[in-house]
């Protein structure tokens, strides 16, 4: 006599099989981890806080105060960790205070993208080989990403599906980021982003138009990016992305110090 299989066992098998295909595993109370790139090894944790405020001497002297807070509730903000190839490595949801924590494979050149309403904030992490705590995602980190994008010739840097791995591998990232972070113009861009958020943030909007998605500070972004002069062998044909020696490395890099504050 033919033996009938247990329907419940079959359903359980199918459910497990489908989950394995999706390669999606729980990572924290509100986190999801996706299969993607990374250097391998045990997962590491990225923890940080969202903020729309900027505090800088120029901002205080020009506006009479040091901080602007247009976002009073960050609950529901989507946090995505994206590698330089555009793969989403993990997602999570921030709490009302803007705090978040997410597990990802160890690696380098990761972007954090935070989205709420019409606001997008970003941050760039050169190395995530170990746990990272207190990572700020705010107008200043967003300004750094915008400047990096201008140097790479890609305004959509840090977006899912946008591959900038070749462009990033063609530059000296530590030197580039150090120069961006030390630029006096960085505070100007961060302040412009913060003011734009204060004036135009809409928690109920669905299209991104503020923060890194906006145009605030773009003229200064271009000035900072253009002050980086690259000497890359045969040179980049488009004037933005250096062609290097064909092996993915710049032959040399120098900075036009006259354009830096």
N, C-alpha and C positions, 0 to 999 in steps of 0.2 A: 504493500500500500504506500502511495506517495505521501511523503511528509510535508505538511503545510508550514511555511515559514511564518514566524511571528511578525505581524505587521508593525508592531512597535519597534522591534529590533531593526527592521528595514528602514523605518523613518529615522531612527537614531543614526544609523549608518550614513544615510544620505545627508543628514544635517552636518555631521562631522566632516564628510567629504567636501561639502560645499564651503565650509569654513576654511578648510585647508587650501582650497583653490584661491580663495580671496586673499590669503596670506595676511589676515588682519587679526591682531591680537590685542586684548585689552591692555592698557597701560595707564593705570591710575583710575580714579573715580570718573573723570571726564575725558580721558585721553585715549587716542587710538594710534597705533604704530603700524606703518605700512612697510612692506618690503621695498628696499631701495639700495642706494649706494652707501658706502661707509668702509672704514678700514678693517672691520671685523672686530671680534672680541665682545666682551660683555657690554650691555647697554650702559650709557651714562645718562645723567639727569641734567636737564637745563631748567633752571628756575629763575623767574624774574618778575618784574612789575611793569605794568603799562602806566604811562603818564602823558598828559597833553601839555604839561607845564615846561617852561624853560626859565632858568635863572642865570642871568649873566649881567655883568656890569653895564654893558651897552643897553641892554633891555631895561634895566632899572633907571638909568639916566634919561632914556628917551621916553619912557612910558610912565615913570613914577612908581612902578611896582615891579616886583621880581617874578611873580608867577601869575599865570592865567589858568583857570580850570574851567573848561567848557564841558568836560565829561564828568558828571557826578556819579555815574553808575556804569561800571565796565562789565557787569554781568552779561554773559552771552557773547562776549567778544571772541571771535574765532582766532586761535593761535595756530599757525602752521610753521613747521620747520622744513625748509626747502634746501636741497643741495644745489651746487653750481650747475648741475645738469638739468635742473628744473623738477627733480623728483620730490614729491611730498614724502618726507620721512616719518612725520608724525603730526597729529593734530590734537588740540585740547581746547577747552573753554576756560576763559579767565573768570575769576569770581568778581564780586561787586567792587572790591578794592583794586582790581587790576592784577592781582597775583596769579601766577600760573606755574605749573611744573609739568614737564613732559620728558619721557625717556626716548632716546635715539641711539642708533649705532654710533660709535666713536668715528670721528672723521674731521675733515677740514673744509673751510670755505662754506659755512652754512649761513643761510639767511633765516631770520624770524620775521614773519609777516603777521600783523594783527589787524583784524578788520571788524569794525562795528559801525553800523549806520553807513554814512558816506565817508567815513574816516579810515585811512590805511596808514599804519605806522610800521616801520621796518628797523631791523638791526642786522649787523653783519658780524659773524664770529669766525675769526681766522682758524681757530683750533678748538675742537670739542673732543679731545682725547681723554678727558677726565670730567668729573662733574663740574658744572658751572652754576654758580648761585648768584643771586642779586644782579641778573642781567637786565639792564635798563632798555626799555623799548619806548622811545619818546621822540620829541622833535629833533633833539641833537643826534641820536642814533639814526633817525630817518634822514637827516641832512647828510650824514656820512655816506649812507647808501646812495643818495641822489648824486653826490659828487663822484662816488665810485662808478656809478652807472654812466655818468658823463665821460669819465676817463675811458671806460670800456666802449663807449659809443652805443650804449644800450639803455634806454630810459626804462625798460621793463625788467631791469635786473631784480632778482629776488621774487619773480612771479612763477607760479606753478607752470610747468611746461616750457619755460624759457631757458634754453641751454646757453650759459655763458662760460662753460668750463674751459673752452679753448682760449677765449679772451683772457680769462683769469690766469690760466697757465702761462700766458705770454707776458705777464708782468711780474714784477717783484712785489707780491702782495704785502709783506711786512713793511717794506720801505714806503709803498704807496699809502697804506693805512696810517703809518706814523706821520707822513706829511699832511694827510687830510686832517688828522686829529690835532696837529699843531698849527694849522692855518687859522689866522685871526678871523678870516672870513667865515669860518664854520659857525660862530655864534650868530652872525648876521643871517645866515640861512636858517638856522634853528629858530631864531626869533620870528622870521617871516612865516615859517610853518606854524608856529604857535599862535600868532595873530590870525592867520587864516583859519585855524581851527576854532578860535574864539568867535570869529565872525560868521563862519559858514557851516559849522558842525550841525548835522541833523541826524539824530538817533533813529529816526523812522525812514530815512532814505535808503534806497537799495543800490544805487550806483555810486561807485567810489569816485570822489572828486576833491577830497581834502587830504592833507598830509603828503605822503609821497605820491599820491595820485593827483595832487594839484600842481600848480605852476608857481606857487609862492617861493621866492628866493632863487628862481631859475637863472636869472642874469648873473648873480654872484656865483652860483654853482658852475656856470660856464667859465667865468673868470678864473676860478680856482683850478678847474680842470685844465684849462688852456695854459696855465702857468707851469704845468708839468711838461717839460720838453723831453721827448724820447729820442734816443739815438739807437736805432735798431737795425744796424746792418743795411739791408736794402730798403728799409723804411716801410711804413704802412701806406698802402696806396690810397686809402680813404682819409688819411690824416688823423684818424682816431685810434684805430687798432693797429699796433705795430706788427709788421710781418716777421721781425726777428731774423734769425739765421735759418729759418725753415725747420728748426728743431724744437720750437716751442719756448725759446729763451730769448730775452733781450740781451744784446751784446753789451749794452751800457745804458745808463740812465743818469741824467743830471737835472738839476732843478734851477729854474730861473728865480734866484733869490730876490731879485728886485720886485717881483710881484707878490711876495709874501709879506704879511704884516709881522 
